Amino acid sequence: MIIASLKLDLYLPGSVSLKNKRRLIKSLQDKMKNKFNLAVAETDKMDNKQQAVLAAVSVSNSGKYLEKMFAQVINLVDEMAGIELMKSEINYH
C-alpha cells in the first residue's frame, strides 16, 4: 500500500477578498474531490487573500497510478481560471 500526498502552493492574482479566495479554493477542492476522489484541505496561508496552500492525499497499490493521477491534478489546477500554480510537491509514504 502506498500513501501519496500532493502539496500545492497557489497564487490567486485576481482575488480581492477572503470571500473571493474561498470561492475559488472551494471550487478547486470540489473538482479535485469529485474527479479524483482525493482528500483535500487548505493547510496554510488561510488569512492571505491572494495565496493558498492545498494538500491532497490518496492511497493505492500502484505508485505509477498515483503519479499519473497527481499529474492530472496539476493539469487541472493549471487550467483553472484565476489560480496560478507556484509550486507542487509530491511525497510518497
C-alpha positions in Angstrom: 0.0 0.0 0.0 1.3 3.4 -1.0 0.2 6.7 0.5 0.9 9.8 -1.6 0.4 13.4 -0.7 0.4 16.4 -3.0 1.2 19.9 -1.8 0.1 22.8 -4.0 1.3 26.4 -3.4 -1.2 28.6 -5.2 -1.4 32.3 -6.2 -4.7 34.0 -6.8 -3.9 37.2 -8.6 -7.4 38.5 -9.1 -8.6 37.7 -5.6 -9.5 41.0 -3.7 -11.1 39.5 -0.6 -11.1 36.3 1.5 -14.6 35.6 0.3 -13.4 35.6 -3.3 -10.5 33.4 -2.3 -12.8 30.9 -0.5 -15.0 30.7 -3.7 -12.0 29.9 -5.9 -10.5 27.4 -3.5 -13.8 25.7 -2.8 -14.4 25.2 -6.5 -10.9 23.7 -7.0 -11.3 21.4 -3.9 -14.7 20.2 -5.1 -13.3 19.4 -8.6 -10.3 17.5 -7.1 -12.6 15.5 -4.7 -15.2 14.7 -7.4 -12.9 13.9 -10.3 -10.1 12.1 -8.5 -11.6 11.1 -5.1 -8.9 12.8 -3.1 -8.9 14.0 0.5 -8.2 17.8 0.1 -7.7 20.6 2.6 -6.4 24.1 2.8 -3.4 23.8 5.1 -1.6 27.2 5.1 -1.9 30.9 4.3 -5.6 30.9 5.2 -5.6 34.6 6.0 -3.8 35.7 2.9 -6.4 36.7 0.2 -4.0 36.0 -2.8 -2.2 32.9 -1.7 -3.2 29.4 -0.6 -1.7 26.1 0.2 -3.7 22.9 -0.5 -2.8 19.4 0.4 -4.3 16.3 -1.2 -3.9 12.7 -0.2 -4.6 9.3 -1.9 -3.9 5.7 -1.2 -3.2 3.0 -3.9 -1.4 -0.2 -4.5 0.4 1.4 -7.5 2.8 4.3 -7.3 2.6 4.8 -11.0 -1.2 5.2 -10.8 -0.7 7.9 -8.1 2.0 9.7 -10.1 -0.3 9.8 -13.1 -3.3 10.9 -11.1 -1.3 13.8 -9.4 0.0 14.9 -12.9 -3.7 15.1 -14.0 -4.5 17.1 -10.8 -1.7 19.5 -11.6 -3.0 19.9 -15.1 -6.5 20.6 -13.7 -5.0 23.4 -11.5 -3.1 24.9 -14.4 -6.4 25.1 -16.4 -8.4 26.8 -13.6 -9.1 30.4 -14.3 -7.9 32.8 -11.5 -5.5 30.3 -10.0 -1.8 30.0 -10.7 0.3 27.1 -9.5 3.5 28.4 -8.0 4.9 25.1 -6.7 3.9 21.5 -6.3 5.4 18.8 -4.2 4.6 15.0 -4.2 5.6 12.8 -1.3 5.3 9.0 -1.0 4.9 7.2 2.3 
